């Protein structure tokens, strides 16, 4: 993470949106990552409280920059279930339990922003998927979830629960393992036209070679060819044979070694020869 001060790496300060939502934006070598920590109202909370929470979460997500990777983590107090056919863009094939009212609200929110519940995309025992045990019924439920954008789902390696972790809460620790991939920068280097090394035209041997090659090619030409075909053949012949006889100019380079390779090569060869004879 960036922000090194006094020899130590300093994390940026999280920003509190409300008592239920907190945002942390990290700068990594693979680009920016925005983490949102959320704590949704429980199933028995008033509808107004749930609406207020999702309105705040909606505003927070809309403020995330388009190029950022987005991870929303927290206790959503929602059971999203395992109906992958009804929510194919939000749920994987390895969910648990049945959907409840809070789960419906969360999935509608995920569908709006193309978010995936990563907990439902990985095989494993049911105990590795659930995170909270109902105190009266004793049933386990999957309430603590990790959400990410659909296009970044491939970067999520695994999401699972760890019941042995002591977190001083009745919820089990849920870990989401992510491997960020560097963004691809698409650039295309346009290759320039090769330039004939005209300095070699003062070399009589090269000029003689060029003349010989041209004469050999033109001797075999079709005399009945059209003017257009003959002109095209002349251009190709002169360009190709000039390149073979005189060579091409090297492109301008700021690399000192490449610019002076003609003078350095004999020295390198002598050094390699001396090294090989002393073995």
N, C-alpha and C positions, 0 to 999 in steps of 0.2 A: 504494500500500500504506500502511496505517496504521502509526503508530509514529514520527512525525517528532520528531527530537531535534536541537537545535542547528542548525536550518535544513536538515537533511538527512534523507531518508527512510531509516529503519532497518528492514531485513528481520528478521523473527523468527528465532530460532535453531532450526535443524533438530534433530530428536530422533532419536537412533540407537536402533533396536530391536535390531539385531544387526549383525554385520559384513557382512550382506547386505541389510539393509533400513533405510531412513532415511525419516522423515516430516517434512514441512513444511506447516504450516497457515497460509494467507494470508487476510488480511481485505481484501476488495475492495469497491468500490462496488456490486457485483452480488451480494454475499454472500460466504460463506467458501468457499475452495477448498483441499482437502487434496491435496497431492502426495506420492506414495509412490515413492521410488527403490528399485528392486529389482535384485539380481544373483543369478540362479538358478544352481544347480550345473550343471556341464556334463553332456553325455549319458553320459559314462563314469564319472560320480561314483557312489558307493554309493547304493542305494535309500534307506538310512536318512537320508542327507544331503538327498535330495530331499524326503522326507516331513517332515523337520524344517523345511526352508525353507517349504513350503506351509502347514504348521501355524502358523508364525510369521506368514506373510502373511495367513492366515485370521484370526488373532487381531487383526492390525493393521487389517484392513478392517472387522471387526465393531466396532472402537472408533471408527470414523469416524462423526461425527454425521449423522443422517438428512438434514438440510437442506443438508449440504455437497456441493459438486461434487467429484467424485473423479477424479483422474488418476493412473494407475500407469504409470511409465515405467522402462525399463531393459533390460538384457541378460538375456533369459529363457533364452538358450541353447536355444530351442525353435523347431521348424519347425511352424507351424500348418497349412500347406498351403492348399488352395483349395477344399475340399469344403464349399461354401456350403449344399448341401442337407442335409447331416448336422448342421451347426451354424448354422442360419439366424439365431439370435439373437446369435451371437458373431462370425461372419465375414461380410464383404461378398463381392462377386462378382469382386474383383480381387486375390485372393491369388496367391502364387507357390509353386512347388515342391510337395513331398509332405510329409505329416504324419509326424513321428517320435514316439518314446515320450514325450519331454519336451513335445512339442506336445499330445499327448493329455492329459497332466497339466494343462497350462495351460488348455486348452479346458474341461476339467471344472471347474476353478476359476472360469473366466469364466461358465460356465453357471449355477453356483451363485449368483453375485452379479449376474447380468444385465449382464456387462461385454462390451464390443465391442472387438475388435482393430482400431483405426482405420486401421492400415496397409493393410487389405484392402478399404477402402471407396472408394478413389480410383483413377481410371484413370491411366495413365502408362507409360512404358517400364519394362521389368523392372529396369534398373539404378537406377531411382529408388525401387525397392521393397526391394532387397536391401541388406545392410549389412556382410556379412562374407564374405571369400573363403577357402575352404579351402586351407591351404598346400600340400597334396599334390595334390589333384584339380584345384584351380583353379576349382572351382564356387562360384558366389556363392549365399548363403543369406540369408533374412530372419530374423534372430535378435533384433534390437533393436526392441522393440515399444512402442506407446503404447495403453493401455487406458483406457476411460472408460465410465461408466454408459450404458445404452441410451437413457434419456430425455434425456441430454445430448449424444448423438451429433450432433444437428443443429447444435450450437455449434462442432463441429470443422470447420474450413474445409479443411484439407489436412494430410496426413502423408506425408513423403517423406525420402529419403536425400540427403545432400550428400557426395560422395566427395572433393571438392577441399578440404574443411575439414581443417586440421591439428590433430588432437586427441591426438596422441602415443599412439595405440593402433592395433591392427590392425582395429578396427571403424570404420565410417564414421559420421559424424554423422547422426542422425535427428531431424528437427524436426517438431513437431506445432503447427500454427497454430490457435488457438482464439479465438473471439469470444464473450465471455460476454454473456448477455442478462439484463437486470434481472429480478428475480422480480416476477411480477404479484401485486399486492395487490387482492384482490376485495372491494370494498366497495360497498354500495348505500345511497345516501342516501334515506331515507324522506321523501317530500314531505308536509309537514303540510297540514292543512285550511286553506284560505284564510279569513281573517277579514274580515268587512265593516268598513269604516271608519265606525264609528257617529258619529264626530265630524262627518261630513258631513250627518247627519240634522238638524242645526240650520240647514242651508242651505235656505231656502224653495224656491229654484229646483230643487235636487236632489230635494226631497220631492215637488214638483209633477210632476217628470219620472217619478219612481217610481210615483206614483199613476196617471198617464196610461198608462204601460206595463202596469200590472196590470189596469186597466179594459179595455184593448184586448184583452188575452189572455183574460180571463175572459168577455168578451162572446161569444167564439166557442166556448165550452165546450159539450160534449154534456150536456144536462140529464138524459139517461137513463142516464148512466154510473153504475157501482157506487160505493159509498162508498169502497172501497179505491182505485179508480182516481182518484176525485176528490181524495182526500187526497194521493196521490202527485203529482198535477198541481199542487196548491196548494204543496207543498214545493218542487218544481222551479221553479215560477213565482216564488215569493217570493225564493228564493236567487239565481236568475239575474238577475232584474230589480233586486234590491238591489245586486248586484255591478256591474251596468251603470250604475245611477243614482248610487251612493255611492262605488263603487270599493272596493279592498281595502287593508287596512293593510299597510305594508311590514314585512317581518320584522326583528326586532332584529338589528343588525349592529354589529360593532366597528370597521367601516371609517368613519373620520371623514368622508371625502369623500362617501361615499354617504349618510350620515346628514344631511348639510347641503347636499345637492344643490339643494334648492329655493332656498336663499339664494345659493348659488354660481353657479347657472346664468345669472342675469342678468349677473353680472360676467364670466363666460366668454363670453357672447354679445357683450357690449360690447368685450371684448378681441379677439375674432375679427373683429368689424366694423372696429375701428380698424386691425388688421393688414392687412385686405383693402383698405382705402382708401389706405394708404400705399404700396402696390405700384406 
